[in-house]
Amino acid sequence: MTQCEKFIFMLFVFCVTISAAHPDPEICSRVALINHQEVLVDLSSSQKGEGLRYYLEKDKVSKKLLDKYQEKGQINWKTTFFGSSGTLTLISSLFLNTDRNTKKTLRFSGVFLLLINFLLANSYEKNNEAHLKEAVREYNKRNLPKIEFPSLKEKCCNQNLIIGQTWSF
């Protein structure tokens, strides 16, 4: 692989990473219905579930579950480690001057670590969503107004992978 090809590959990886790291918030906003009014559940990407805090604070159990949901939703060192290790291993396979077998092993290891990272992050996220569902259920058992949470029943976003590019001159 020539230096030009390596540079183009790195630029491609950088662009994909940037586009995945900062998704458009208008594409998929979670909304809860309270008294037939829509309330944003996630006010920011760092404090998921914060839009329901005003209501869930009325119930001690719900508030504890919301706090647990937000605490476990913070950056996880395991996924950070696996993602960084996989990326560095994959990138090092491009720039090291070693034999082909070593490069193939590094590429395979990098992809494998990134796959583990993806599966681990998704499982943490799905398990953590159970805390928010339970918080809403507990609140609805004992309090009014009821919180209807349609995005808990169905996914708000399509799970297909879409890669696109727009150009403007």
N, CA and C atoms as a LAMMPS dump frame, in Angstrom:
ITEM: TIMESTEP
0
ITEM: NUMBER OF ATOMS
507
ITEM: BOX BOUNDS ff ff ff
-5.0000000000000000e+02 5.0000000000000000e+02
-5.0000000000000000e+02 5.0000000000000000e+02
-5.0000000000000000e+02 5.0000000000000000e+02
ITEM: ATOMS id mol type element x y z
1 1 1 N 0.849 -1.165 0
2 1 2 C 0 0 0
3 1 3 C 0.901 1.237 0
4 2 1 N 0.69 2.116 -0.941
5 2 2 C 1.528 3.303 -1.038
6 2 3 C 1.12 4.336 0.013
7 3 1 N 1.951 5.348 0.183
8 3 2 C 1.661 6.39 1.168
9 3 3 C 0.378 7.136 0.799
10 4 1 N 0.153 7.356 -0.481
11 4 2 C -1.061 8.043 -0.929
12 4 3 C -2.301 7.223 -0.576
13 5 1 N -2.262 5.912 -0.81
14 5 2 C -3.385 5.043 -0.473
15 5 3 C -3.618 5.007 1.028
16 6 1 N -2.55 4.994 1.797
17 6 2 C -2.68 5.023 3.257
18 6 3 C -3.339 6.319 3.72
19 7 1 N -2.933 7.428 3.116
20 7 2 C -3.502 8.715 3.488
21 7 3 C -4.993 8.766 3.151
22 8 1 N -5.369 8.279 1.98
23 8 2 C -6.776 8.274 1.58
24 8 3 C -7.583 7.381 2.507
25 9 1 N -7.03 6.229 2.863
26 9 2 C -7.717 5.327 3.786
27 9 3 C -7.901 5.993 5.149
28 10 1 N -6.877 6.65 5.659
29 10 2 C -6.972 7.332 6.956
30 10 3 C -7.99 8.464 6.899
31 11 1 N -8.038 9.198 5.795
32 11 2 C -9.012 10.27 5.632
33 11 3 C -10.431 9.702 5.623
34 12 1 N -10.616 8.57 4.946
35 12 2 C -11.918 7.905 4.917
36 12 3 C -12.335 7.473 6.321
37 13 1 N -11.426 6.842 7.066
38 13 2 C -11.726 6.4 8.431
39 13 3 C -12.071 7.594 9.313
40 14 1 N -11.321 8.68 9.161
41 14 2 C -11.586 9.882 9.946
42 14 3 C -12.98 10.439 9.638
43 15 1 N -13.346 10.515 8.358
44 15 2 C -14.654 11.051 7.974
45 15 3 C -15.791 10.172 8.499
46 16 1 N -15.634 8.873 8.413
47 16 2 C -16.659 7.966 8.917
48 16 3 C -16.782 8.095 10.422
49 17 1 N -15.666 8.212 11.114
50 17 2 C -15.691 8.349 12.569
51 17 3 C -16.382 9.638 12.973
52 18 1 N -16.072 10.731 12.324
53 18 2 C -16.687 12.015 12.651
54 18 3 C -18.186 11.98 12.391
55 19 1 N -18.6 11.395 11.278
56 19 2 C -20.023 11.37 10.963
57 19 3 C -20.784 10.457 11.922
58 20 1 N -20.159 9.398 12.405
59 20 2 C -20.829 8.502 13.343
60 20 3 C -20.83 9.066 14.755
61 21 1 N -19.823 9.858 15.091
62 21 2 C -19.719 10.383 16.443
63 21 3 C -20.681 11.523 16.697
64 22 1 N -21.086 12.241 15.664
65 22 2 C -21.97 13.384 15.826
66 22 3 C -23.189 13.236 14.932
67 23 1 N -24.115 12.326 15.302
68 23 2 C -25.292 12.152 14.461
69 23 3 C -26.206 13.368 14.565
70 24 1 N -27.044 13.535 13.569
71 24 2 C -27.984 14.638 13.554
72 24 3 C -29.053 14.392 14.619
73 25 1 N -29.202 15.271 15.62
74 25 2 C -30.16 15.027 16.69
75 25 3 C -31.606 15.076 16.224
76 26 1 N -31.89 15.666 15.074
77 26 2 C -33.255 15.735 14.601
78 26 3 C -33.692 14.449 13.931
79 27 1 N -32.758 13.555 13.631
80 27 2 C -33.117 12.307 12.965
81 27 3 C -33.92 11.41 13.905
82 28 1 N -33.524 11.33 15.148
83 28 2 C -34.153 10.404 16.074
84 28 3 C -34.228 11.048 17.454
85 29 1 N -35.32 11.71 17.764
86 29 2 C -35.51 12.306 19.071
87 29 3 C -36.541 11.478 19.818
88 30 1 N -36.189 11.092 21.03
89 30 2 C -37.139 10.325 21.823
90 30 3 C -38.107 11.293 22.482
91 31 1 N -39.382 10.958 22.376
92 31 2 C -40.429 11.826 22.889
93 31 3 C -41.354 10.999 23.772
94 32 1 N -41.743 11.577 24.904
95 32 2 C -42.738 10.968 25.774
96 32 3 C -44.001 11.822 25.716
97 33 1 N -45.152 11.205 25.88
98 33 2 C -46.42 11.926 25.896
99 33 3 C -46.917 12.028 27.33
100 34 1 N -47.083 13.262 27.782
101 34 2 C -47.59 13.516 29.13
102 34 3 C -48.72 14.523 28.985
103 35 1 N -49.932 14.132 29.398
104 35 2 C -51.128 14.969 29.207
105 35 3 C -51.295 15.387 27.747
106 36 1 N -51.086 14.477 26.851
107 36 2 C -51.217 14.7 25.406
108 36 3 C -50.259 15.762 24.875
109 37 1 N -49.175 16.015 25.597
110 37 2 C -48.143 16.931 25.142
111 37 3 C -46.847 16.156 24.992
112 38 1 N -46.102 16.516 23.962
113 38 2 C -44.828 15.848 23.732
114 38 3 C -43.748 16.481 24.597
115 39 1 N -42.976 15.633 25.255
116 39 2 C -41.863 16.083 26.094
117 39 3 C -40.613 15.368 25.61
118 40 1 N -39.56 16.136 25.32
119 40 2 C -38.298 15.518 24.91
120 40 3 C -37.701 14.754 26.079
121 41 1 N -37.323 13.528 25.832
122 41 2 C -36.749 12.69 26.881
123 41 3 C -35.274 13.018 27.071
124 42 1 N -34.54 13.138 25.982
125 42 2 C -33.103 13.399 26.039
126 42 3 C -32.854 14.857 25.67
127 43 1 N -32.605 15.679 26.67
128 43 2 C -32.378 17.097 26.41
129 43 3 C -31.024 17.34 25.775
130 44 1 N -30.042 16.486 26.087
131 44 2 C -28.722 16.578 25.469
132 44 3 C -28.165 15.171 25.353
133 45 1 N -27.113 15.031 24.582
134 45 2 C -26.541 13.7 24.404
135 45 3 C -25.812 13.225 25.656
136 46 1 N -25.453 14.143 26.546
137 46 2 C -24.718 13.737 27.744
138 46 3 C -25.646 13.354 28.896
139 47 1 N -26.858 13.891 28.926
140 47 2 C -27.795 13.585 30.003
141 47 3 C -29.076 12.98 29.442
142 48 1 N -28.996 11.728 29.08
143 48 2 C -30.167 11.049 28.55
144 48 3 C -31.201 10.876 29.661
145 49 1 N -32.467 11.048 29.307
146 49 2 C -33.554 10.886 30.256
147 49 3 C -33.822 12.108 31.112
148 50 1 N -33.066 13.175 30.945
149 50 2 C -33.188 14.356 31.796
150 50 3 C -34.525 15.067 31.604
151 51 1 N -35.142 14.935 30.448
152 51 2 C -36.43 15.572 30.202
153 51 3 C -37.552 15.01 31.058
154 52 1 N -37.384 13.81 31.573
155 52 2 C -38.402 13.194 32.432
156 52 3 C -38.127 13.412 33.92
157 53 1 N -37.017 14.028 34.254
158 53 2 C -36.633 14.173 35.662
159 53 3 C -37.702 14.897 36.478
160 54 1 N -38.285 15.948 35.941
161 54 2 C -39.294 16.722 36.674
162 54 3 C -40.42 15.808 37.163
163 55 1 N -40.841 14.88 36.329
164 55 2 C -41.935 13.983 36.687
165 55 3 C -41.458 12.827 37.556
166 56 1 N -40.324 12.24 37.194
167 56 2 C -39.848 11.054 37.906
168 56 3 C -39.327 11.385 39.306
169 57 1 N -39.009 12.642 39.577
170 57 2 C -38.554 13.025 40.917
171 57 3 C -39.663 12.906 41.957
172 58 1 N -40.903 12.868 41.521
173 58 2 C -42.035 12.759 42.445
174 58 3 C -42.073 11.404 43.133
175 59 1 N -41.459 10.412 42.529
176 59 2 C -41.461 9.053 43.059
177 59 3 C -40.02 8.65 43.383
178 60 1 N -39.758 8.213 44.605
179 60 2 C -38.387 7.887 45.022
180 60 3 C -37.791 6.739 44.218
181 61 1 N -38.588 5.72 43.982
182 61 2 C -38.088 4.557 43.238
183 61 3 C -37.749 4.958 41.803
184 62 1 N -38.618 5.729 41.187
185 62 2 C -38.382 6.169 39.813
186 62 3 C -37.16 7.062 39.724
187 63 1 N -36.989 7.931 40.702
188 63 2 C -35.83 8.825 40.701
189 63 3 C -34.533 8.034 40.828
190 64 1 N -34.518 7.02 41.689
191 64 2 C -33.322 6.18 41.836
192 64 3 C -33.001 5.447 40.537
193 65 1 N -34.042 4.936 39.876
194 65 2 C -33.829 4.23 38.61
195 65 3 C -33.349 5.175 37.518
196 66 1 N -33.865 6.408 37.488
197 66 2 C -33.393 7.394 36.516
198 66 3 C -31.936 7.754 36.783
199 67 1 N -31.582 7.936 38.047
200 67 2 C -30.186 8.229 38.388
201 67 3 C -29.267 7.08 37.986
202 68 1 N -29.735 5.849 38.213
203 68 2 C -28.95 4.675 37.826
204 68 3 C -28.79 4.621 36.301
205 69 1 N -29.86 4.936 35.579
206 69 2 C -29.824 4.97 34.113
207 69 3 C -28.799 5.987 33.628
208 70 1 N -28.808 7.172 34.203
209 70 2 C -27.876 8.208 33.774
210 70 3 C -26.446 7.879 34.19
211 71 1 N -26.269 7.285 35.357
212 71 2 C -24.92 6.921 35.814
213 71 3 C -24.304 5.848 34.922
214 72 1 N -25.088 4.835 34.593
215 72 2 C -24.563 3.75 33.751
216 72 3 C -24.445 4.159 32.289
217 73 1 N -25.069 5.273 31.906
218 73 2 C -24.99 5.758 30.536
219 73 3 C -23.742 6.579 30.264
220 74 1 N -22.939 6.814 31.287
221 74 2 C -21.708 7.587 31.101
222 74 3 C -20.696 6.765 30.303
223 75 1 N -19.612 7.416 29.924
224 75 2 C -18.565 6.752 29.146
225 75 3 C -18.007 5.571 29.933
226 76 1 N -17.897 4.45 29.269
227 76 2 C -17.44 3.219 29.897
228 76 3 C -15.982 2.971 29.506
229 77 1 N -15.133 2.693 30.478
230 77 2 C -13.703 2.512 30.194
231 77 3 C -13.448 1.256 29.368
232 78 1 N -14.3 0.242 29.497
233 78 2 C -14.088 -1.001 28.74
234 78 3 C -14.272 -0.769 27.244
235 79 1 N -15.366 -0.096 26.881
236 79 2 C -15.595 0.153 25.459
237 79 3 C -14.567 1.137 24.903
238 80 1 N -14.16 2.09 25.722
239 80 2 C -13.121 3.025 25.293
240 80 3 C -11.814 2.292 25.039
241 81 1 N -11.46 1.377 25.92
242 81 2 C -10.228 0.605 25.779
243 81 3 C -10.251 -0.264 24.523
244 82 1 N -11.335 -1.024 24.34
245 82 2 C -11.412 -1.911 23.185
246 82 3 C -11.455 -1.121 21.873
247 83 1 N -12.193 -0.023 21.846
248 83 2 C -12.256 0.789 20.633
249 83 3 C -10.913 1.404 20.286
250 84 1 N -10.238 1.958 21.295
251 84 2 C -8.927 2.572 21.053
252 84 3 C -7.893 1.53 20.65
253 85 1 N -7.889 0.386 21.335
254 85 2 C -6.935 -0.675 21.005
255 85 3 C -7.153 -1.203 19.591
256 86 1 N -8.408 -1.422 19.23
257 86 2 C -8.703 -1.919 17.888
258 86 3 C -8.305 -0.937 16.81
259 87 1 N -8.592 0.336 17.046
260 87 2 C -8.233 1.357 16.064
261 87 3 C -6.718 1.477 15.922
262 88 1 N -6.002 1.509 17.035
263 88 2 C -4.547 1.618 16.985
264 88 3 C -3.904 0.395 16.338
265 89 1 N -4.441 -0.78 16.622
266 89 2 C -3.912 -1.999 16.018
267 89 3 C -4.133 -1.995 14.51
268 90 1 N -5.326 -1.589 14.095
269 90 2 C -5.634 -1.538 12.668
270 90 3 C -4.77 -0.504 11.962
271 91 1 N -4.592 0.652 12.554
272 91 2 C -3.767 1.698 11.942
273 91 3 C -2.296 1.284 11.909
274 92 1 N -1.833 0.628 12.977
275 92 2 C -0.423 0.218 13.001
276 92 3 C -0.125 -0.813 11.913
277 93 1 N -1.129 -1.602 11.527
278 93 2 C -0.894 -2.58 10.456
279 93 3 C -0.621 -1.884 9.124
280 94 1 N -1.067 -0.669 8.986
281 94 2 C -0.829 0.067 7.739
282 94 3 C 0.576 0.661 7.674
283 95 1 N 1.107 1.058 8.808
284 95 2 C 2.346 1.825 8.808
285 95 3 C 3.59 1.051 9.233
286 96 1 N 3.428 -0.134 9.797
287 96 2 C 4.599 -0.911 10.201
288 96 3 C 5.239 -1.578 8.993
289 97 1 N 6.548 -1.594 8.99
290 97 2 C 7.288 -2.263 7.923
291 97 3 C 7.655 -3.67 8.39
292 98 1 N 6.704 -4.564 8.273
293 98 2 C 6.924 -5.959 8.672
294 98 3 C 6.435 -6.861 7.545
295 99 1 N 6.532 -8.166 7.774
296 99 2 C 6.101 -9.094 6.728
297 99 3 C 4.564 -9.128 6.631
298 100 1 N 4.084 -9.756 5.569
299 100 2 C 2.65 -9.771 5.275
300 100 3 C 1.85 -10.49 6.352
301 101 1 N 2.39 -11.574 6.893
302 101 2 C 1.659 -12.332 7.907
303 101 3 C 1.426 -11.502 9.167
304 102 1 N 2.43 -10.725 9.55
305 102 2 C 2.28 -9.872 10.721
306 102 3 C 1.23 -8.799 10.461
307 103 1 N 1.242 -8.204 9.278
308 103 2 C 0.254 -7.183 8.932
309 103 3 C -1.161 -7.768 8.925
310 104 1 N -1.312 -8.967 8.374
311 104 2 C -2.62 -9.611 8.352
312 104 3 C -3.108 -9.899 9.77
313 105 1 N -2.194 -10.352 10.616
314 105 2 C -2.552 -10.633 12.005
315 105 3 C -2.987 -9.362 12.723
316 106 1 N -2.266 -8.269 12.498
317 106 2 C -2.632 -6.998 13.124
318 106 3 C -3.981 -6.496 12.616
319 107 1 N -4.224 -6.613 11.327
320 107 2 C -5.513 -6.188 10.779
321 107 3 C -6.652 -7.017 11.36
322 108 1 N -6.465 -8.344 11.383
323 108 2 C -7.493 -9.218 11.938
324 108 3 C -7.737 -8.887 13.407
325 109 1 N -6.668 -8.688 14.168
326 109 2 C -6.801 -8.359 15.591
327 109 3 C -7.53 -7.032 15.783
328 110 1 N -7.2 -6.029 14.97
329 110 2 C -7.86 -4.729 15.068
330 110 3 C -9.342 -4.816 14.766
331 111 1 N -9.684 -5.518 13.704
332 111 2 C -11.095 -5.684 13.352
333 111 3 C -11.822 -6.468 14.438
334 112 1 N -11.173 -7.5 14.975
335 112 2 C -11.773 -8.299 16.039
336 112 3 C -12.029 -7.453 17.29
337 113 1 N -11.076 -6.623 17.676
338 113 2 C -11.26 -5.748 18.835
339 113 3 C -12.374 -4.73 18.595
340 114 1 N -12.469 -4.2 17.382
341 114 2 C -13.551 -3.258 17.071
342 114 3 C -14.908 -3.95 17.096
343 115 1 N -14.958 -5.194 16.656
344 115 2 C -16.196 -5.958 16.704
345 115 3 C -16.609 -6.206 18.161
346 116 1 N -15.657 -6.581 18.995
347 116 2 C -15.938 -6.771 20.421
348 116 3 C -16.445 -5.469 21.022
349 117 1 N -15.805 -4.355 20.661
350 117 2 C -16.232 -3.058 21.168
351 117 3 C -17.668 -2.754 20.77
352 118 1 N -18.007 -3.003 19.518
353 118 2 C -19.36 -2.748 19.038
354 118 3 C -20.382 -3.582 19.802
355 119 1 N -20.124 -4.866 19.954
356 119 2 C -21.054 -5.749 20.657
357 119 3 C -21.175 -5.375 22.128
358 120 1 N -20.056 -5.048 22.755
359 120 2 C -20.057 -4.669 24.164
360 120 3 C -20.834 -3.372 24.381
361 121 1 N -20.593 -2.381 23.548
362 121 2 C -21.286 -1.094 23.693
363 121 3 C -22.79 -1.252 23.474
364 122 1 N -23.181 -2.036 22.476
365 122 2 C -24.604 -2.255 22.231
366 122 3 C -25.28 -2.996 23.37
367 123 1 N -24.602 -3.991 23.941
368 123 2 C -25.208 -4.732 25.047
369 123 3 C -25.339 -3.849 26.286
370 124 1 N -24.349 -3.005 26.56
371 124 2 C -24.461 -2.071 27.684
372 124 3 C -25.633 -1.114 27.478
373 125 1 N -25.772 -0.61 26.26
374 125 2 C -26.845 0.347 25.989
375 125 3 C -28.218 -0.293 26.13
376 126 1 N -28.396 -1.488 25.589
377 126 2 C -29.691 -2.164 25.689
378 126 3 C -30.023 -2.532 27.126
379 127 1 N -29.022 -2.994 27.879
380 127 2 C -29.268 -3.322 29.28
381 127 3 C -29.587 -2.075 30.093
382 128 1 N -28.98 -0.963 29.759
383 128 2 C -29.215 0.266 30.491
384 128 3 C -30.607 0.833 30.213
385 129 1 N -31.126 0.637 29.014
386 129 2 C -32.466 1.136 28.683
387 129 3 C -33.529 0.511 29.583
388 130 1 N -33.266 -0.677 30.107
389 130 2 C -34.22 -1.326 31.009
390 130 3 C -34.448 -0.488 32.263
391 131 1 N -33.448 0.241 32.72
392 131 2 C -33.602 1.084 33.915
393 131 3 C -34.581 2.227 33.641
394 132 1 N -34.508 2.824 32.46
395 132 2 C -35.438 3.906 32.128
396 132 3 C -36.855 3.366 31.963
397 133 1 N -37.002 2.223 31.324
398 133 2 C -38.323 1.615 31.177
399 133 3 C -38.933 1.334 32.548
400 134 1 N -38.131 0.787 33.43
401 134 2 C -38.618 0.464 34.776
402 134 3 C -38.967 1.729 35.552
403 135 1 N -38.183 2.8 35.383
404 135 2 C -38.478 4.064 36.063
405 135 3 C -39.834 4.609 35.629
406 136 1 N -40.122 4.555 34.332
407 136 2 C -41.415 5.026 33.833
408 136 3 C -42.539 4.135 34.343
409 137 1 N -42.323 2.81 34.352
410 137 2 C -43.347 1.887 34.867
411 137 3 C -43.65 2.156 36.335
412 138 1 N -42.605 2.323 37.128
413 138 2 C -42.795 2.586 38.562
414 138 3 C -43.522 3.913 38.791
415 139 1 N -43.178 4.93 38.026
416 139 2 C -43.851 6.217 38.15
417 139 3 C -45.339 6.075 37.809
418 140 1 N -45.633 5.388 36.712
419 140 2 C -47.022 5.243 36.266
420 140 3 C -47.873 4.441 37.238
421 141 1 N -47.274 3.581 38.053
422 141 2 C -48.027 2.799 39.03
423 141 3 C -48.651 3.686 40.108
424 142 1 N -47.93 4.737 40.51
425 142 2 C -48.339 5.49 41.692
426 142 3 C -48.628 6.967 41.458
427 143 1 N -48.421 7.488 40.252
428 143 2 C -48.502 8.924 40.045
429 143 3 C -49.319 9.293 38.817
430 144 1 N -49.767 10.533 38.833
431 144 2 C -50.423 11.149 37.685
432 144 3 C -49.673 12.427 37.372
433 145 1 N -49.63 12.899 36.185
434 145 2 C -50.154 12.342 34.937
435 145 3 C -49.296 11.165 34.472
436 146 1 N -49.918 10.265 33.76
437 146 2 C -49.226 9.088 33.244
438 146 3 C -48.27 9.483 32.123
439 147 1 N -47.162 8.791 32.084
440 147 2 C -46.171 9.007 31.025
441 147 3 C -46.341 7.894 30.005
442 148 1 N -46.681 8.281 28.794
443 148 2 C -46.745 7.321 27.691
444 148 3 C -45.427 7.442 26.942
445 149 1 N -44.794 6.314 26.744
446 149 2 C -43.453 6.323 26.168
447 149 3 C -43.439 5.424 24.954
448 150 1 N -43.937 5.916 23.799
449 150 2 C -44.024 5.044 22.62
450 150 3 C -42.669 4.575 22.118
451 151 1 N -41.601 5.35 22.328
452 151 2 C -40.298 4.927 21.82
453 151 3 C -39.731 3.76 22.624
454 152 1 N -40.318 3.459 23.789
455 152 2 C -39.889 2.265 24.522
456 152 3 C -40.481 1.008 23.895
457 153 1 N -41.621 1.157 23.237
458 153 2 C -42.271 -0.001 22.633
459 153 3 C -41.708 -0.32 21.261
460 154 1 N -41.313 0.71 20.545
461 154 2 C -40.785 0.503 19.196
462 154 3 C -39.573 1.396 19.006
463 155 1 N -38.715 0.982 18.149
464 155 2 C -37.512 1.773 17.864
465 155 3 C -37.905 3.001 17.067
466 156 1 N -37.315 4.141 17.437
467 156 2 C -37.648 5.366 16.72
468 156 3 C -36.827 5.498 15.456
469 157 1 N -35.75 4.817 15.368
470 157 2 C -34.889 4.918 14.197
471 157 3 C -34.816 3.58 13.494
472 158 1 N -34.653 3.619 12.212
473 158 2 C -34.456 2.421 11.431
474 158 3 C -33.064 1.874 11.725
475 159 1 N -32.946 0.589 11.897
476 159 2 C -31.686 -0.01 12.297
477 159 3 C -30.767 -0.314 11.124
478 160 1 N -31.114 0.126 9.916
479 160 2 C -30.265 -0.117 8.757
480 160 3 C -29.085 0.834 8.765
481 161 1 N -27.98 0.375 8.236
482 161 2 C -26.787 1.206 8.11
483 161 3 C -26.876 1.977 6.799
484 162 1 N -26.768 3.3 6.916
485 162 2 C -26.84 4.139 5.725
486 162 3 C -25.62 5.037 5.72
487 163 1 N -24.889 5.019 4.614
488 163 2 C -23.736 5.884 4.458
489 163 3 C -24.038 6.81 3.294
490 164 1 N -23.896 8.083 3.515
491 164 2 C -24.207 9.035 2.457
492 164 3 C -23.232 10.195 2.475
493 165 1 N -23.192 10.907 1.386
494 165 2 C -22.311 12.063 1.267
495 165 3 C -23.055 13.118 0.476
496 166 1 N -23.03 14.349 0.946
497 166 2 C -23.606 15.451 0.192
498 166 3 C -22.494 16.392 -0.217
499 167 1 N -22.669 16.998 -1.369
500 167 2 C -21.675 17.921 -1.893
501 167 3 C -22.337 19.27 -2.122
502 168 1 N -21.598 20.332 -1.837
503 168 2 C -22.086 21.671 -2.172
504 168 3 C -20.9 22.485 -2.674
505 169 1 N -21.169 23.325 -3.633
506 169 2 C -20.106 24.126 -4.22
507 169 3 C -20.426 25.592 -4.1
